């Protein structure tokens, strides 16, 4: 039985201005269960590609399919199945890690038990009543990952995840 890629782009193209073409003819076929990474210097289009995959930027040319569906016509349904971390998420500095996740839990409709699960995954289960404003940068990054994991996504898209991995092991 042949399955379609979880992410497929065809001839993806994007430019921010007439003088600066960022992406040209990007074809991706990423299979379910894969770990896929973009390597390249600043300005090479990594974040732009991820922003296009999440519908944060409008496709100028080409097509994107996720879960075998066209992103442009099924964006809301597709995004419900994705966890993502692009740039810096909104965290409430005056709340604890658990309280921050509780705010989003109600939006995602996940169980209260899921909060403890994701805090354990990212190593923040023992932060107690400490507010996020007192967290180190690495702890904030790990809380951001917990937030992306909260809805139990089928697909996880992370921009610059090595920052999290460094903070996970060296914080």
PyMOL commands that place a pseudoatom at each C-alpha (Angstrom):
pseudoatom trace, name=CA, resn=UNK, resi=1, chain=A, elem=C, hetatm=0, pos=[0.000, 0.000, 0.000]
pseudoatom trace, name=CA, resn=UNK, resi=2, chain=A, elem=C, hetatm=0, pos=[1.523, 3.297, -1.096]
pseudoatom trace, name=CA, resn=UNK, resi=3, chain=A, elem=C, hetatm=0, pos=[0.950, 6.334, 1.107]
pseudoatom trace, name=CA, resn=UNK, resi=4, chain=A, elem=C, hetatm=0, pos=[1.235, 9.982, 0.228]
pseudoatom trace, name=CA, resn=UNK, resi=5, chain=A, elem=C, hetatm=0, pos=[3.864, 12.155, 1.905]
pseudoatom trace, name=CA, resn=UNK, resi=6, chain=A, elem=C, hetatm=0, pos=[2.794, 13.994, 5.063]
pseudoatom trace, name=CA, resn=UNK, resi=7, chain=A, elem=C, hetatm=0, pos=[4.235, 17.174, 3.493]
pseudoatom trace, name=CA, resn=UNK, resi=8, chain=A, elem=C, hetatm=0, pos=[4.524, 17.731, -0.232]
pseudoatom trace, name=CA, resn=UNK, resi=9, chain=A, elem=C, hetatm=0, pos=[5.459, 20.932, -1.994]
pseudoatom trace, name=CA, resn=UNK, resi=10, chain=A, elem=C, hetatm=0, pos=[5.673, 21.379, -5.725]
pseudoatom trace, name=CA, resn=UNK, resi=11, chain=A, elem=C, hetatm=0, pos=[7.540, 24.226, -7.430]
pseudoatom trace, name=CA, resn=UNK, resi=12, chain=A, elem=C, hetatm=0, pos=[7.194, 26.407, -4.331]
pseudoatom trace, name=CA, resn=UNK, resi=13, chain=A, elem=C, hetatm=0, pos=[8.318, 29.954, -4.934]
pseudoatom trace, name=CA, resn=UNK, resi=14, chain=A, elem=C, hetatm=0, pos=[8.382, 33.049, -2.748]
pseudoatom trace, name=CA, resn=UNK, resi=15, chain=A, elem=C, hetatm=0, pos=[9.918, 36.489, -2.901]
pseudoatom trace, name=CA, resn=UNK, resi=16, chain=A, elem=C, hetatm=0, pos=[9.631, 39.382, -0.477]
pseudoatom trace, name=CA, resn=UNK, resi=17, chain=A, elem=C, hetatm=0, pos=[10.474, 42.018, -3.075]
pseudoatom trace, name=CA, resn=UNK, resi=18, chain=A, elem=C, hetatm=0, pos=[11.284, 42.298, -6.777]
pseudoatom trace, name=CA, resn=UNK, resi=19, chain=A, elem=C, hetatm=0, pos=[14.975, 42.304, -5.943]
pseudoatom trace, name=CA, resn=UNK, resi=20, chain=A, elem=C, hetatm=0, pos=[15.024, 39.474, -3.380]
pseudoatom trace, name=CA, resn=UNK, resi=21, chain=A, elem=C, hetatm=0, pos=[13.848, 36.030, -4.428]
pseudoatom trace, name=CA, resn=UNK, resi=22, chain=A, elem=C, hetatm=0, pos=[13.882, 33.863, -1.316]
pseudoatom trace, name=CA, resn=UNK, resi=23, chain=A, elem=C, hetatm=0, pos=[12.580, 30.516, -2.597]
pseudoatom trace, name=CA, resn=UNK, resi=24, chain=A, elem=C, hetatm=0, pos=[12.695, 29.081, -6.082]
pseudoatom trace, name=CA, resn=UNK, resi=25, chain=A, elem=C, hetatm=0, pos=[11.256, 25.772, -7.261]
pseudoatom trace, name=CA, resn=UNK, resi=26, chain=A, elem=C, hetatm=0, pos=[11.191, 23.976, -3.881]
pseudoatom trace, name=CA, resn=UNK, resi=27, chain=A, elem=C, hetatm=0, pos=[9.964, 20.387, -4.120]
pseudoatom trace, name=CA, resn=UNK, resi=28, chain=A, elem=C, hetatm=0, pos=[9.604, 18.474, -0.850]
pseudoatom trace, name=CA, resn=UNK, resi=29, chain=A, elem=C, hetatm=0, pos=[8.295, 14.976, -0.212]
pseudoatom trace, name=CA, resn=UNK, resi=30, chain=A, elem=C, hetatm=0, pos=[8.456, 14.252, 3.511]
pseudoatom trace, name=CA, resn=UNK, resi=31, chain=A, elem=C, hetatm=0, pos=[7.129, 10.891, 4.650]
pseudoatom trace, name=CA, resn=UNK, resi=32, chain=A, elem=C, hetatm=0, pos=[5.141, 10.282, 7.837]
pseudoatom trace, name=CA, resn=UNK, resi=33, chain=A, elem=C, hetatm=0, pos=[7.454, 9.409, 10.737]
pseudoatom trace, name=CA, resn=UNK, resi=34, chain=A, elem=C, hetatm=0, pos=[10.414, 11.282, 9.258]
pseudoatom trace, name=CA, resn=UNK, resi=35, chain=A, elem=C, hetatm=0, pos=[12.605, 13.785, 11.001]
pseudoatom trace, name=CA, resn=UNK, resi=36, chain=A, elem=C, hetatm=0, pos=[13.482, 16.382, 8.415]
pseudoatom trace, name=CA, resn=UNK, resi=37, chain=A, elem=C, hetatm=0, pos=[15.674, 19.429, 8.828]
pseudoatom trace, name=CA, resn=UNK, resi=38, chain=A, elem=C, hetatm=0, pos=[16.700, 22.439, 6.790]
pseudoatom trace, name=CA, resn=UNK, resi=39, chain=A, elem=C, hetatm=0, pos=[20.323, 23.502, 6.935]
pseudoatom trace, name=CA, resn=UNK, resi=40, chain=A, elem=C, hetatm=0, pos=[21.540, 26.779, 5.528]
pseudoatom trace, name=CA, resn=UNK, resi=41, chain=A, elem=C, hetatm=0, pos=[22.830, 30.226, 6.327]
pseudoatom trace, name=CA, resn=UNK, resi=42, chain=A, elem=C, hetatm=0, pos=[20.702, 33.096, 7.576]
pseudoatom trace, name=CA, resn=UNK, resi=43, chain=A, elem=C, hetatm=0, pos=[18.447, 34.361, 4.821]
pseudoatom trace, name=CA, resn=UNK, resi=44, chain=A, elem=C, hetatm=0, pos=[18.380, 31.101, 2.870]
pseudoatom trace, name=CA, resn=UNK, resi=45, chain=A, elem=C, hetatm=0, pos=[14.609, 30.629, 3.228]
pseudoatom trace, name=CA, resn=UNK, resi=46, chain=A, elem=C, hetatm=0, pos=[14.277, 28.114, 6.072]
pseudoatom trace, name=CA, resn=UNK, resi=47, chain=A, elem=C, hetatm=0, pos=[11.806, 30.124, 8.161]
pseudoatom trace, name=CA, resn=UNK, resi=48, chain=A, elem=C, hetatm=0, pos=[10.035, 31.344, 5.020]
pseudoatom trace, name=CA, resn=UNK, resi=49, chain=A, elem=C, hetatm=0, pos=[9.425, 27.741, 3.956]
pseudoatom trace, name=CA, resn=UNK, resi=50, chain=A, elem=C, hetatm=0, pos=[8.080, 26.806, 7.391]
pseudoatom trace, name=CA, resn=UNK, resi=51, chain=A, elem=C, hetatm=0, pos=[5.873, 29.921, 7.437]
pseudoatom trace, name=CA, resn=UNK, resi=52, chain=A, elem=C, hetatm=0, pos=[4.432, 28.907, 4.064]
pseudoatom trace, name=CA, resn=UNK, resi=53, chain=A, elem=C, hetatm=0, pos=[3.775, 25.362, 5.349]
pseudoatom trace, name=CA, resn=UNK, resi=54, chain=A, elem=C, hetatm=0, pos=[1.790, 26.820, 8.245]
pseudoatom trace, name=CA, resn=UNK, resi=55, chain=A, elem=C, hetatm=0, pos=[-0.126, 29.285, 6.085]
pseudoatom trace, name=CA, resn=UNK, resi=56, chain=A, elem=C, hetatm=0, pos=[1.498, 32.259, 7.835]
pseudoatom trace, name=CA, resn=UNK, resi=57, chain=A, elem=C, hetatm=0, pos=[2.597, 33.491, 4.407]
pseudoatom trace, name=CA, resn=UNK, resi=58, chain=A, elem=C, hetatm=0, pos=[0.504, 33.183, 1.254]
pseudoatom trace, name=CA, resn=UNK, resi=59, chain=A, elem=C, hetatm=0, pos=[1.868, 30.910, -1.469]
pseudoatom trace, name=CA, resn=UNK, resi=60, chain=A, elem=C, hetatm=0, pos=[2.842, 33.038, -4.462]
pseudoatom trace, name=CA, resn=UNK, resi=61, chain=A, elem=C, hetatm=0, pos=[3.581, 30.162, -6.837]
pseudoatom trace, name=CA, resn=UNK, resi=62, chain=A, elem=C, hetatm=0, pos=[3.521, 26.403, -6.438]
pseudoatom trace, name=CA, resn=UNK, resi=63, chain=A, elem=C, hetatm=0, pos=[1.464, 24.193, -4.164]
pseudoatom trace, name=CA, resn=UNK, resi=64, chain=A, elem=C, hetatm=0, pos=[1.545, 22.719, -0.675]
pseudoatom trace, name=CA, resn=UNK, resi=65, chain=A, elem=C, hetatm=0, pos=[-0.155, 19.513, 0.413]
pseudoatom trace, name=CA, resn=UNK, resi=66, chain=A, elem=C, hetatm=0, pos=[-0.173, 18.384, 4.027]
pseudoatom trace, name=CA, resn=UNK, resi=67, chain=A, elem=C, hetatm=0, pos=[-1.801, 15.099, 5.032]
pseudoatom trace, name=CA, resn=UNK, resi=68, chain=A, elem=C, hetatm=0, pos=[-2.580, 14.701, 1.307]
pseudoatom trace, name=CA, resn=UNK, resi=69, chain=A, elem=C, hetatm=0, pos=[-4.759, 17.845, 1.263]
pseudoatom trace, name=CA, resn=UNK, resi=70, chain=A, elem=C, hetatm=0, pos=[-4.187, 21.190, -0.408]
pseudoatom trace, name=CA, resn=UNK, resi=71, chain=A, elem=C, hetatm=0, pos=[-3.234, 23.720, 2.272]
pseudoatom trace, name=CA, resn=UNK, resi=72, chain=A, elem=C, hetatm=0, pos=[-4.992, 26.625, 0.557]
pseudoatom trace, name=CA, resn=UNK, resi=73, chain=A, elem=C, hetatm=0, pos=[-8.402, 24.938, 0.618]
pseudoatom trace, name=CA, resn=UNK, resi=74, chain=A, elem=C, hetatm=0, pos=[-8.103, 22.978, 3.896]
pseudoatom trace, name=CA, resn=UNK, resi=75, chain=A, elem=C, hetatm=0, pos=[-5.975, 25.258, 6.100]
pseudoatom trace, name=CA, resn=UNK, resi=76, chain=A, elem=C, hetatm=0, pos=[-8.080, 25.170, 9.288]
pseudoatom trace, name=CA, resn=UNK, resi=77, chain=A, elem=C, hetatm=0, pos=[-8.517, 21.394, 9.325]
pseudoatom trace, name=CA, resn=UNK, resi=78, chain=A, elem=C, hetatm=0, pos=[-4.843, 20.829, 8.560]
pseudoatom trace, name=CA, resn=UNK, resi=79, chain=A, elem=C, hetatm=0, pos=[-3.603, 23.254, 11.219]
pseudoatom trace, name=CA, resn=UNK, resi=80, chain=A, elem=C, hetatm=0, pos=[-5.673, 21.496, 13.895]
pseudoatom trace, name=CA, resn=UNK, resi=81, chain=A, elem=C, hetatm=0, pos=[-3.418, 18.478, 13.349]
pseudoatom trace, name=CA, resn=UNK, resi=82, chain=A, elem=C, hetatm=0, pos=[-0.096, 20.375, 13.566]
pseudoatom trace, name=CA, resn=UNK, resi=83, chain=A, elem=C, hetatm=0, pos=[1.959, 21.587, 16.497]
pseudoatom trace, name=CA, resn=UNK, resi=84, chain=A, elem=C, hetatm=0, pos=[4.389, 24.352, 15.665]
pseudoatom trace, name=CA, resn=UNK, resi=85, chain=A, elem=C, hetatm=0, pos=[6.926, 26.752, 17.052]
pseudoatom trace, name=CA, resn=UNK, resi=86, chain=A, elem=C, hetatm=0, pos=[7.977, 29.570, 14.740]
pseudoatom trace, name=CA, resn=UNK, resi=87, chain=A, elem=C, hetatm=0, pos=[9.785, 32.543, 16.235]
pseudoatom trace, name=CA, resn=UNK, resi=88, chain=A, elem=C, hetatm=0, pos=[8.673, 33.126, 19.850]
pseudoatom trace, name=CA, resn=UNK, resi=89, chain=A, elem=C, hetatm=0, pos=[5.207, 32.148, 21.104]
pseudoatom trace, name=CA, resn=UNK, resi=90, chain=A, elem=C, hetatm=0, pos=[3.169, 34.306, 23.430]
pseudoatom trace, name=CA, resn=UNK, resi=91, chain=A, elem=C, hetatm=0, pos=[3.780, 33.241, 26.996]
pseudoatom trace, name=CA, resn=UNK, resi=92, chain=A, elem=C, hetatm=0, pos=[2.200, 34.919, 29.984]
pseudoatom trace, name=CA, resn=UNK, resi=93, chain=A, elem=C, hetatm=0, pos=[5.148, 36.051, 32.132]
pseudoatom trace, name=CA, resn=UNK, resi=94, chain=A, elem=C, hetatm=0, pos=[3.085, 36.408, 35.312]
pseudoatom trace, name=CA, resn=UNK, resi=95, chain=A, elem=C, hetatm=0, pos=[1.768, 32.826, 35.103]
pseudoatom trace, name=CA, resn=UNK, resi=96, chain=A, elem=C, hetatm=0, pos=[3.492, 29.527, 35.900]
pseudoatom trace, name=CA, resn=UNK, resi=97, chain=A, elem=C, hetatm=0, pos=[4.329, 26.944, 33.239]
pseudoatom trace, name=CA, resn=UNK, resi=98, chain=A, elem=C, hetatm=0, pos=[1.277, 24.910, 34.206]
pseudoatom trace, name=CA, resn=UNK, resi=99, chain=A, elem=C, hetatm=0, pos=[-0.996, 27.971, 34.171]
pseudoatom trace, name=CA, resn=UNK, resi=100, chain=A, elem=C, hetatm=0, pos=[0.298, 28.981, 30.718]
pseudoatom trace, name=CA, resn=UNK, resi=101, chain=A, elem=C, hetatm=0, pos=[-0.489, 25.532, 29.372]
pseudoatom trace, name=CA, resn=UNK, resi=102, chain=A, elem=C, hetatm=0, pos=[-3.901, 25.601, 31.049]
pseudoatom trace, name=CA, resn=UNK, resi=103, chain=A, elem=C, hetatm=0, pos=[-4.798, 28.739, 29.054]
pseudoatom trace, name=CA, resn=UNK, resi=104, chain=A, elem=C, hetatm=0, pos=[-3.987, 26.941, 25.800]
pseudoatom trace, name=CA, resn=UNK, resi=105, chain=A, elem=C, hetatm=0, pos=[-5.431, 23.604, 26.944]
pseudoatom trace, name=CA, resn=UNK, resi=106, chain=A, elem=C, hetatm=0, pos=[-8.909, 25.067, 26.898]
pseudoatom trace, name=CA, resn=UNK, resi=107, chain=A, elem=C, hetatm=0, pos=[-8.348, 26.340, 23.352]
pseudoatom trace, name=CA, resn=UNK, resi=108, chain=A, elem=C, hetatm=0, pos=[-7.061, 22.952, 22.151]
pseudoatom trace, name=CA, resn=UNK, resi=109, chain=A, elem=C, hetatm=0, pos=[-9.628, 20.968, 24.124]
pseudoatom trace, name=CA, resn=UNK, resi=110, chain=A, elem=C, hetatm=0, pos=[-7.023, 18.600, 25.559]
pseudoatom trace, name=CA, resn=UNK, resi=111, chain=A, elem=C, hetatm=0, pos=[-7.174, 16.842, 28.913]
pseudoatom trace, name=CA, resn=UNK, resi=112, chain=A, elem=C, hetatm=0, pos=[-5.742, 18.266, 32.139]
pseudoatom trace, name=CA, resn=UNK, resi=113, chain=A, elem=C, hetatm=0, pos=[-3.473, 15.200, 32.291]
pseudoatom trace, name=CA, resn=UNK, resi=114, chain=A, elem=C, hetatm=0, pos=[-1.801, 16.262, 29.048]
pseudoatom trace, name=CA, resn=UNK, resi=115, chain=A, elem=C, hetatm=0, pos=[-0.302, 19.298, 30.813]
pseudoatom trace, name=CA, resn=UNK, resi=116, chain=A, elem=C, hetatm=0, pos=[1.670, 17.081, 33.209]
pseudoatom trace, name=CA, resn=UNK, resi=117, chain=A, elem=C, hetatm=0, pos=[2.738, 14.850, 30.306]
pseudoatom trace, name=CA, resn=UNK, resi=118, chain=A, elem=C, hetatm=0, pos=[4.207, 17.660, 28.197]
pseudoatom trace, name=CA, resn=UNK, resi=119, chain=A, elem=C, hetatm=0, pos=[5.855, 19.343, 31.187]
pseudoatom trace, name=CA, resn=UNK, resi=120, chain=A, elem=C, hetatm=0, pos=[7.599, 16.045, 31.927]
pseudoatom trace, name=CA, resn=UNK, resi=121, chain=A, elem=C, hetatm=0, pos=[8.651, 15.606, 28.289]
pseudoatom trace, name=CA, resn=UNK, resi=122, chain=A, elem=C, hetatm=0, pos=[10.410, 18.994, 28.320]
pseudoatom trace, name=CA, resn=UNK, resi=123, chain=A, elem=C, hetatm=0, pos=[11.784, 18.676, 31.843]
pseudoatom trace, name=CA, resn=UNK, resi=124, chain=A, elem=C, hetatm=0, pos=[9.698, 21.408, 33.489]
pseudoatom trace, name=CA, resn=UNK, resi=125, chain=A, elem=C, hetatm=0, pos=[7.550, 19.246, 35.745]
pseudoatom trace, name=CA, resn=UNK, resi=126, chain=A, elem=C, hetatm=0, pos=[9.192, 20.611, 38.909]
pseudoatom trace, name=CA, resn=UNK, resi=127, chain=A, elem=C, hetatm=0, pos=[8.851, 24.365, 38.280]
pseudoatom trace, name=CA, resn=UNK, resi=128, chain=A, elem=C, hetatm=0, pos=[5.935, 24.644, 40.732]
pseudoatom trace, name=CA, resn=UNK, resi=129, chain=A, elem=C, hetatm=0, pos=[4.793, 28.214, 41.432]
pseudoatom trace, name=CA, resn=UNK, resi=130, chain=A, elem=C, hetatm=0, pos=[7.725, 29.865, 39.669]
pseudoatom trace, name=CA, resn=UNK, resi=131, chain=A, elem=C, hetatm=0, pos=[6.411, 32.432, 37.172]
pseudoatom trace, name=CA, resn=UNK, resi=132, chain=A, elem=C, hetatm=0, pos=[7.629, 32.369, 33.582]
pseudoatom trace, name=CA, resn=UNK, resi=133, chain=A, elem=C, hetatm=0, pos=[9.252, 35.811, 34.006]
pseudoatom trace, name=CA, resn=UNK, resi=134, chain=A, elem=C, hetatm=0, pos=[11.751, 34.089, 36.344]
pseudoatom trace, name=CA, resn=UNK, resi=135, chain=A, elem=C, hetatm=0, pos=[12.536, 31.334, 33.819]
pseudoatom trace, name=CA, resn=UNK, resi=136, chain=A, elem=C, hetatm=0, pos=[15.854, 31.191, 32.003]
pseudoatom trace, name=CA, resn=UNK, resi=137, chain=A, elem=C, hetatm=0, pos=[15.798, 31.479, 28.205]
pseudoatom trace, name=CA, resn=UNK, resi=138, chain=A, elem=C, hetatm=0, pos=[16.212, 27.706, 27.944]
pseudoatom trace, name=CA, resn=UNK, resi=139, chain=A, elem=C, hetatm=0, pos=[13.247, 27.101, 30.242]
pseudoatom trace, name=CA, resn=UNK, resi=140, chain=A, elem=C, hetatm=0, pos=[11.094, 29.460, 28.158]
pseudoatom trace, name=CA, resn=UNK, resi=141, chain=A, elem=C, hetatm=0, pos=[12.132, 27.603, 25.019]
pseudoatom trace, name=CA, resn=UNK, resi=142, chain=A, elem=C, hetatm=0, pos=[11.207, 24.282, 26.614]
pseudoatom trace, name=CA, resn=UNK, resi=143, chain=A, elem=C, hetatm=0, pos=[7.837, 25.669, 27.685]
pseudoatom trace, name=CA, resn=UNK, resi=144, chain=A, elem=C, hetatm=0, pos=[7.323, 26.750, 24.078]
pseudoatom trace, name=CA, resn=UNK, resi=145, chain=A, elem=C, hetatm=0, pos=[7.985, 23.183, 22.940]
pseudoatom trace, name=CA, resn=UNK, resi=146, chain=A, elem=C, hetatm=0, pos=[5.503, 21.931, 25.559]
pseudoatom trace, name=CA, resn=UNK, resi=147, chain=A, elem=C, hetatm=0, pos=[2.954, 24.321, 24.103]
pseudoatom trace, name=CA, resn=UNK, resi=148, chain=A, elem=C, hetatm=0, pos=[3.559, 22.922, 20.591]
pseudoatom trace, name=CA, resn=UNK, resi=149, chain=A, elem=C, hetatm=0, pos=[3.165, 19.368, 21.939]
pseudoatom trace, name=CA, resn=UNK, resi=150, chain=A, elem=C, hetatm=0, pos=[0.053, 20.088, 24.011]
pseudoatom trace, name=CA, resn=UNK, resi=151, chain=A, elem=C, hetatm=0, pos=[-2.578, 19.144, 21.389]
pseudoatom trace, name=CA, resn=UNK, resi=152, chain=A, elem=C, hetatm=0, pos=[-0.828, 15.791, 20.621]
pseudoatom trace, name=CA, resn=UNK, resi=153, chain=A, elem=C, hetatm=0, pos=[-0.112, 16.837, 17.035]
pseudoatom trace, name=CA, resn=UNK, resi=154, chain=A, elem=C, hetatm=0, pos=[0.318, 14.420, 14.163]
pseudoatom trace, name=CA, resn=UNK, resi=155, chain=A, elem=C, hetatm=0, pos=[2.979, 16.732, 12.739]
pseudoatom trace, name=CA, resn=UNK, resi=156, chain=A, elem=C, hetatm=0, pos=[5.400, 18.940, 14.656]
pseudoatom trace, name=CA, resn=UNK, resi=157, chain=A, elem=C, hetatm=0, pos=[7.057, 21.878, 12.879]
pseudoatom trace, name=CA, resn=UNK, resi=158, chain=A, elem=C, hetatm=0, pos=[9.854, 23.630, 14.755]
pseudoatom trace, name=CA, resn=UNK, resi=159, chain=A, elem=C, hetatm=0, pos=[11.957, 26.564, 13.624]
pseudoatom trace, name=CA, resn=UNK, resi=160, chain=A, elem=C, hetatm=0, pos=[15.516, 26.325, 14.976]
pseudoatom trace, name=CA, resn=UNK, resi=161, chain=A, elem=C, hetatm=0, pos=[14.874, 23.367, 17.287]
pseudoatom trace, name=CA, resn=UNK, resi=162, chain=A, elem=C, hetatm=0, pos=[18.585, 23.032, 18.045]
pseudoatom trace, name=CA, resn=UNK, resi=163, chain=A, elem=C, hetatm=0, pos=[18.162, 25.956, 20.461]
pseudoatom trace, name=CA, resn=UNK, resi=164, chain=A, elem=C, hetatm=0, pos=[15.734, 23.835, 22.441]
pseudoatom trace, name=CA, resn=UNK, resi=165, chain=A, elem=C, hetatm=0, pos=[17.927, 20.748, 22.303]
pseudoatom trace, name=CA, resn=UNK, resi=166, chain=A, elem=C, hetatm=0, pos=[20.924, 22.759, 23.520]
pseudoatom trace, name=CA, resn=UNK, resi=167, chain=A, elem=C, hetatm=0, pos=[18.854, 24.214, 26.361]
pseudoatom trace, name=CA, resn=UNK, resi=168, chain=A, elem=C, hetatm=0, pos=[17.497, 20.748, 27.207]
pseudoatom trace, name=CA, resn=UNK, resi=169, chain=A, elem=C, hetatm=0, pos=[20.927, 19.273, 27.751]
pseudoatom trace, name=CA, resn=UNK, resi=170, chain=A, elem=C, hetatm=0, pos=[22.983, 22.257, 28.859]
pseudoatom trace, name=CA, resn=UNK, resi=171, chain=A, elem=C, hetatm=0, pos=[20.612, 24.419, 30.918]
for i in range(1, 171): cmd.bond("trace and resi %d" % i, "trace and resi %d" % (i + 1))
show_as sticks, trace
zoom trace
